[in-house]
């Protein structure tokens, strides 16, 4: 099992930046998949950026070149730097970890991109 706590969301103007953090309650070194999903009002939850098989990364096409996922195993934390934010990035961002084929989710952090 693992508990995940997100932070770093907020209100930002278009073109701005935010950095999200996901603090895990245990070591993330051996977690198969860990990363970020988001859910906008009235839409399904979608993958944003994840680590798979430890170090491989996968990004949604809509965020490639703007978002960067990173990790600090010593701090049990995964980050996501979000640059050049757009109004369509507005959503609740959830941290996810897949352990032994079970998915664990954080409560989410709101990101609002608006002028």
Helices and strands as residue ranges (DSSP letters): E 4-7, E 10-12, E 18-24, E 33-39, E 46-52, E 56-59, G 61-63, E 67-72, G 73-75, E 77-82, G 87-89, E 91-99, E 102-105, E 109-113
